[in-house]
């Protein structure tokens, strides 16, 4: 990224983990970026108002219309006067706001509309909201032009970097043998399924290497997040599920690898820090100097790898199944999981029952084509309702 380049950015989910780190990256590079607009759920209006004032944004949107009065008061207190938009329509309007790049850091299925709107408006999409690609795969891929989506997940950013680094032929599917997606293993790595019966929300939220929002952290503990990432890798890089492998790497230094047909494997390595993939997506096609710290090669390191225990963590195999089924199946997998995580967080569902319940909902679902947002959202709503019935 050249010093004279001023890139305009819209950040969706600005008060969440990815959103706040994206703004950190932008703030650390004065003159490199201009934040045009922000959007958030509405639960942290004071933080949203501070962000709006700091970056002098043109517009702010909150998904929760009830949060508008408090937001306007907070904006006034900070001397900020952006346009205030509300509800899903307001968030969608911000997703199409004039800019170069839209970073979608919204959590969960709610991010689908914003992804579609940003793509339709012709924006470059820095995608942290993997769920929107997973549940709306055919819709998203139909709209996206080559290179329009830049992955922000550390694993998919790593895969993209490995493909870029391979040089000529790197993007030729015939030269790639497999994608290797790494997983930390979460806080319960090495435990057997029966040993997880007493896991509490507090235990599941204690991720060993990453600091993330609660939903993503619980998904990392069940490895549902890794299952979603396998589906995302399939959709982003157009490789079959039989050519996407998951390997457990507790140190979270190698973020993913690409193995080629000649026996060569290219890996992307860096200390665990989401600012790196965020900066890569925001600064593309260049790199932002000093976006994150590098590996310290003056000290000794031990990196280990081990196979995934599918018996203890059946969520990845289940994700392969729904990904292969396609249509509305991934939306049902994702929605049922989000519903079960909510029940688990209330202490009303045993930890292993999260994935067990998702599997039951997936088994009961009659898969149909995901040809419209309405069809995807109908499958999403059905899955949530059925998961609620099964966990009551």
C-alpha positions as CSV (number, residue, x, y, z in Angstrom):
1,X,0.0,0.0,0.0
2,X,1.5,3.3,-1.1
3,X,1.8,6.2,1.3
4,X,-0.2,8.6,-0.9
5,X,-3.1,6.2,-1.2
6,X,-6.2,7.2,0.8
7,X,-8.6,4.4,0.9
8,X,-12.2,4.8,2.2
9,X,-13.6,2.1,4.4
10,X,-16.9,1.2,5.9
11,X,-16.8,-1.0,9.0
12,X,-19.8,-3.1,9.8
13,X,-19.8,-4.5,13.4
14,X,-17.5,-1.8,14.5
15,X,-18.0,-2.3,18.2
16,X,-17.1,-6.1,18.0
17,X,-13.8,-7.8,18.2
18,X,-12.9,-7.6,14.5
19,X,-14.4,-4.1,14.1
20,X,-12.4,-2.6,17.0
21,X,-9.2,-4.2,15.7
22,X,-9.9,-3.0,12.2
23,X,-10.2,0.6,13.6
24,X,-6.9,0.1,15.5
25,X,-5.2,-0.8,12.2
26,X,-6.7,2.2,10.5
27,X,-5.8,4.6,13.4
28,X,-2.2,3.4,13.3
29,X,-1.9,4.5,9.7
30,X,-2.8,8.2,9.5
31,X,-3.3,9.3,5.9
32,X,-3.8,5.8,4.7
33,X,-7.5,5.4,5.3
34,X,-10.6,7.3,5.7
35,X,-13.5,5.7,7.6
36,X,-16.7,6.7,5.8
37,X,-19.3,5.0,7.9
38,X,-19.9,2.6,10.8
39,X,-22.6,0.1,11.7
40,X,-23.2,-1.9,14.9
41,X,-25.9,-3.8,16.7
42,X,-26.7,-1.1,19.2
43,X,-25.6,-2.6,22.4
44,X,-22.6,-0.4,22.8
45,X,-23.8,3.1,21.8
46,X,-21.1,4.9,23.8
47,X,-18.3,3.1,22.1
48,X,-20.0,3.6,18.7
49,X,-20.3,7.3,19.3
50,X,-16.6,7.6,20.4
51,X,-15.6,5.7,17.2
52,X,-17.8,8.0,15.1
53,X,-16.3,11.1,16.7
54,X,-12.7,9.9,16.4
55,X,-12.9,9.0,12.7
56,X,-15.3,11.8,11.7
57,X,-17.6,9.4,9.8
58,X,-20.4,10.5,7.5
59,X,-23.0,8.0,8.8
60,X,-23.6,5.6,11.7
61,X,-26.2,2.8,11.7
62,X,-27.6,0.7,14.5
63,X,-29.5,-2.5,13.9
64,X,-31.6,-2.0,17.1
65,X,-33.9,1.0,16.4
66,X,-34.5,1.3,20.1
67,X,-30.9,2.4,20.6
68,X,-31.2,5.5,18.4
69,X,-32.1,8.0,21.1
70,X,-29.2,6.9,23.3
71,X,-26.9,7.0,20.3
72,X,-27.9,10.5,19.3
73,X,-27.3,11.7,22.9
74,X,-23.9,10.0,22.9
75,X,-22.9,11.5,19.5
76,X,-23.9,14.9,20.7
77,X,-21.8,14.5,23.9
78,X,-18.8,13.8,21.7
79,X,-19.5,16.6,19.2
80,X,-20.2,14.2,16.3
81,X,-22.9,14.9,13.8
82,X,-23.1,11.9,11.3
83,X,-26.3,10.8,9.7
84,X,-27.9,8.3,12.0
85,X,-29.6,5.3,10.3
86,X,-31.5,2.5,12.1
87,X,-32.8,-1.0,11.7
88,X,-31.7,-3.7,9.2
89,X,-32.4,-1.2,6.4
90,X,-30.1,1.3,7.9
91,X,-27.3,-1.2,8.2
92,X,-27.9,-2.2,4.6
93,X,-27.7,1.4,3.5
94,X,-24.3,1.7,5.2
95,X,-23.1,-1.5,3.6
96,X,-23.7,0.2,0.2
97,X,-22.2,3.6,1.3
98,X,-19.7,5.1,-1.2
99,X,-16.3,3.7,-0.3
100,X,-13.5,1.5,-1.6
101,X,-13.8,-1.4,0.9
102,X,-16.6,-2.7,3.2
103,X,-15.3,-4.7,6.1
104,X,-18.2,-7.0,7.3
105,X,-17.4,-7.9,10.9
106,X,-21.1,-8.6,11.9
107,X,-21.4,-11.8,13.8
108,X,-23.7,-14.6,12.6
109,X,-26.4,-15.0,9.9
110,X,-27.4,-11.3,10.3
111,X,-24.4,-10.4,8.1
112,X,-25.9,-12.0,4.9
113,X,-27.8,-9.0,3.7
114,X,-24.9,-6.7,4.2
115,X,-22.6,-9.0,2.3
116,X,-25.0,-9.1,-0.7
117,X,-25.6,-5.4,-0.6
118,X,-21.9,-4.5,-0.5
119,X,-21.2,-6.9,-3.4
120,X,-24.1,-5.6,-5.5
121,X,-22.8,-2.1,-4.9
122,X,-19.5,-3.1,-6.4
123,X,-17.5,-2.6,-3.2
124,X,-14.4,-4.7,-2.3
125,X,-15.6,-6.9,0.5
126,X,-13.2,-7.7,3.4
127,X,-15.2,-10.6,4.8
128,X,-14.9,-11.6,8.5
129,X,-18.6,-12.7,8.6
130,X,-18.0,-16.2,7.3
131,X,-21.6,-17.1,8.1
132,X,-22.9,-14.9,5.2
133,X,-20.9,-16.8,2.7
134,X,-21.7,-20.2,4.2
135,X,-25.4,-19.8,4.4
136,X,-25.8,-17.8,1.2
137,X,-23.1,-19.5,-0.8
138,X,-24.9,-19.6,-4.2
139,X,-26.3,-16.1,-3.8
140,X,-22.9,-14.6,-2.7
141,X,-20.9,-16.4,-5.5
142,X,-23.4,-15.3,-8.1
143,X,-22.8,-11.7,-7.2
144,X,-19.1,-11.7,-6.4
145,X,-16.7,-10.8,-9.2
146,X,-13.2,-12.4,-9.2
147,X,-11.1,-10.9,-6.4
148,X,-14.0,-8.9,-5.0
149,X,-14.0,-10.9,-1.7
150,X,-10.9,-10.8,0.5
151,X,-11.1,-13.2,3.4
152,X,-10.4,-11.8,6.9
153,X,-10.5,-15.1,8.8
154,X,-6.9,-15.9,9.7
155,X,-7.1,-19.3,8.2
156,X,-8.5,-18.2,4.8
157,X,-6.2,-15.2,4.7
158,X,-3.4,-17.7,5.2
159,X,-4.6,-19.9,2.4
160,X,-5.0,-16.9,0.1
161,X,-1.4,-15.8,0.9
162,X,-0.1,-19.3,0.3
163,X,-1.8,-19.3,-3.1
164,X,-0.4,-15.9,-3.9
165,X,3.1,-16.9,-2.8
166,X,3.2,-20.0,-5.0
167,X,3.6,-18.0,-8.1
168,X,2.6,-19.2,-11.6
169,X,0.1,-22.0,-11.4
170,X,-0.7,-21.4,-7.7
171,X,-4.4,-20.8,-8.5
172,X,-4.5,-23.7,-10.9
173,X,-6.8,-26.3,-9.2
174,X,-4.8,-29.1,-10.9
175,X,-1.6,-28.0,-9.1
176,X,-3.2,-27.9,-5.6
177,X,-3.4,-31.3,-3.9
178,X,-5.1,-30.0,-0.8
179,X,-5.8,-27.1,1.5
180,X,-4.7,-27.7,5.1
181,X,-6.7,-25.6,7.6
182,X,-5.1,-25.4,11.1
183,X,-7.0,-25.4,14.4
184,X,-5.8,-24.6,17.9
185,X,-8.0,-27.4,19.2
186,X,-9.7,-25.0,21.6
187,X,-9.7,-25.2,25.4
188,X,-10.7,-28.9,25.4
189,X,-8.0,-30.3,23.1
190,X,-7.1,-33.8,24.1
191,X,-10.3,-34.4,26.1
192,X,-12.6,-37.3,25.2
193,X,-16.2,-36.6,24.5
194,X,-17.4,-38.0,27.9
195,X,-15.1,-35.7,29.8
196,X,-16.8,-32.6,28.3
197,X,-20.2,-33.3,29.9
198,X,-19.4,-30.9,32.8
199,X,-18.0,-28.1,30.7
200,X,-19.5,-24.7,31.7
201,X,-19.8,-21.5,29.7
202,X,-16.9,-19.9,31.6
203,X,-14.7,-22.9,30.7
204,X,-15.7,-22.8,27.1
205,X,-15.0,-19.0,26.8
206,X,-11.4,-19.5,28.0
207,X,-9.8,-19.8,24.5
208,X,-6.1,-20.7,24.7
209,X,-4.8,-18.3,22.0
210,X,-7.4,-16.0,20.5
211,X,-9.5,-13.2,22.0
212,X,-12.8,-13.2,20.2
213,X,-16.5,-12.5,20.8
214,X,-18.5,-15.1,22.8
215,X,-20.3,-16.8,19.9
216,X,-17.1,-17.4,18.0
217,X,-15.3,-18.5,21.1
218,X,-17.9,-21.1,22.0
219,X,-17.8,-22.2,18.3
220,X,-14.1,-22.6,18.6
221,X,-14.5,-24.8,21.7
222,X,-16.9,-27.1,19.9
223,X,-14.9,-26.8,16.7
224,X,-18.1,-25.7,14.9
225,X,-16.1,-22.7,13.9
226,X,-13.6,-25.0,12.1
227,X,-16.5,-26.8,10.4
228,X,-17.7,-23.5,9.1
229,X,-14.2,-22.6,8.0
230,X,-14.0,-25.9,5.9
231,X,-17.2,-24.9,4.1
232,X,-15.9,-21.4,3.7
233,X,-12.6,-22.7,2.2
234,X,-14.6,-24.8,-0.2
235,X,-16.7,-21.8,-1.4
236,X,-13.7,-19.4,-1.6
237,X,-11.2,-21.6,-3.4
238,X,-13.5,-24.0,-5.3
239,X,-11.9,-27.2,-4.1
240,X,-13.9,-30.3,-3.1
241,X,-14.3,-31.3,0.6
242,X,-12.1,-34.3,0.0
243,X,-9.2,-31.8,-0.7
244,X,-9.7,-29.8,2.5
245,X,-8.1,-31.1,5.6
246,X,-8.1,-30.0,9.2
247,X,-5.0,-30.4,11.4
248,X,-4.6,-29.4,15.1
249,X,-1.8,-26.9,15.7
250,X,-2.0,-25.7,19.3
251,X,0.5,-22.9,19.0
252,X,-1.6,-21.1,16.3
253,X,1.5,-19.8,14.5
254,X,0.9,-21.5,11.2
255,X,-2.5,-20.4,10.2
256,X,-3.0,-22.7,7.2
257,X,-1.1,-24.4,4.4
258,X,-1.5,-25.4,0.8
259,X,-0.1,-28.7,-0.4
260,X,0.8,-29.1,-4.1
261,X,0.8,-32.1,-6.3
262,X,4.6,-32.2,-6.5
263,X,4.9,-32.7,-2.7
264,X,5.6,-29.1,-1.8
265,X,3.7,-27.4,1.1
266,X,3.6,-23.7,1.5
267,X,2.6,-22.4,5.0
268,X,1.8,-18.9,6.3
269,X,3.2,-18.3,9.8
270,X,2.8,-15.3,12.2
271,X,2.0,-14.8,15.9
272,X,-1.8,-15.0,16.5
273,X,-3.1,-11.5,15.9
274,X,-6.2,-10.7,13.9
275,X,-4.8,-7.3,12.9
276,X,-2.6,-9.0,10.3
277,X,-5.4,-10.6,8.2
278,X,-7.5,-7.4,8.7
279,X,-4.6,-5.2,7.5
280,X,-4.0,-7.5,4.5
281,X,-7.6,-7.2,3.4
282,X,-7.8,-3.5,3.9
283,X,-4.4,-2.8,2.3
284,X,-4.7,-5.2,-0.7
285,X,-2.9,-5.5,-3.0
286,X,-0.2,-4.1,-0.9
287,X,0.9,-4.9,2.7
288,X,0.7,-2.4,5.6
289,X,4.1,-2.1,7.3
290,X,4.0,-2.9,11.0
291,X,0.4,-4.1,11.0
292,X,1.3,-6.8,13.6
293,X,4.5,-8.2,15.2
294,X,6.5,-10.8,13.4
295,X,7.9,-14.1,14.8
296,X,10.9,-13.6,17.0
297,X,13.6,-15.9,15.4
298,X,16.1,-15.2,18.2
299,X,14.2,-17.5,20.5
300,X,13.5,-21.2,20.3
301,X,10.1,-22.4,19.0
302,X,8.4,-25.8,19.0
303,X,5.5,-26.2,16.7
304,X,3.4,-29.3,16.9
305,X,0.7,-30.8,14.7
306,X,-1.8,-33.6,15.4
307,X,-4.8,-35.1,13.7
308,X,-8.3,-34.0,14.6
309,X,-10.2,-36.3,16.9
310,X,-13.5,-36.6,15.0
311,X,-15.0,-38.8,17.8
312,X,-14.5,-36.0,20.4
313,X,-15.3,-33.2,18.0
314,X,-17.9,-34.4,15.4
315,X,-18.8,-30.9,14.3
316,X,-16.2,-30.8,11.4
317,X,-17.5,-34.1,9.9
318,X,-21.0,-32.8,10.2
319,X,-20.0,-29.6,8.4
320,X,-18.5,-31.6,5.6
321,X,-21.8,-33.4,5.3
322,X,-23.9,-30.3,5.1
323,X,-21.5,-28.5,2.9
324,X,-21.6,-31.4,0.4
325,X,-25.4,-31.4,0.6
326,X,-25.4,-27.7,-0.3
327,X,-28.6,-25.7,-0.7
328,X,-30.1,-24.7,2.6
329,X,-28.2,-27.3,4.6
330,X,-25.3,-25.0,5.7
331,X,-27.8,-22.4,6.8
332,X,-29.6,-24.9,9.0
333,X,-26.3,-26.1,10.5
334,X,-25.3,-22.5,11.3
335,X,-28.7,-21.4,12.6
336,X,-29.2,-24.5,14.8
337,X,-25.8,-24.0,16.2
338,X,-26.3,-20.3,17.0
339,X,-29.6,-21.2,18.8
340,X,-27.9,-24.0,20.8
341,X,-25.0,-21.7,21.8
342,X,-27.5,-19.3,23.3
343,X,-29.1,-22.0,25.4
344,X,-25.7,-23.3,26.5
345,X,-24.7,-19.8,27.5
346,X,-27.7,-19.7,29.8
347,X,-26.5,-22.9,31.4
348,X,-29.5,-24.8,30.1
349,X,-27.8,-27.2,27.7
350,X,-24.8,-29.5,28.3
351,X,-21.8,-28.7,26.2
352,X,-21.7,-31.9,24.1
353,X,-25.5,-31.5,23.4
354,X,-24.7,-28.4,21.3
355,X,-23.4,-30.4,18.3
356,X,-25.7,-33.4,19.1
357,X,-28.8,-31.1,18.7
358,X,-27.4,-29.5,15.6
359,X,-27.0,-32.9,14.1
360,X,-30.6,-33.8,14.9
361,X,-31.9,-30.6,13.3
362,X,-29.7,-31.2,10.2
363,X,-31.0,-34.8,9.9
364,X,-34.6,-33.6,10.1
365,X,-34.2,-30.9,7.5
366,X,-35.3,-31.4,3.9
367,X,-32.7,-29.6,1.8
368,X,-33.9,-27.2,-0.8
369,X,-32.0,-24.9,-3.2
370,X,-30.7,-21.6,-1.6
371,X,-31.8,-19.5,-4.6
372,X,-33.1,-16.4,-2.7
373,X,-32.5,-14.6,0.6
374,X,-36.1,-15.5,1.6
375,X,-35.4,-19.2,1.2
376,X,-32.2,-19.0,3.2
377,X,-33.8,-17.0,6.0
378,X,-36.8,-19.4,6.0
379,X,-34.4,-22.3,6.5
380,X,-32.6,-20.3,9.2
381,X,-35.8,-19.5,11.0
382,X,-37.0,-23.2,10.9
383,X,-33.7,-24.4,12.2
384,X,-33.7,-22.0,15.1
385,X,-37.3,-22.9,16.0
386,X,-36.6,-26.6,15.8
387,X,-33.4,-26.3,17.9
388,X,-35.4,-24.4,20.5
389,X,-38.0,-27.2,20.6
390,X,-35.3,-29.8,21.1
391,X,-33.5,-27.9,23.9
392,X,-36.6,-26.9,25.9
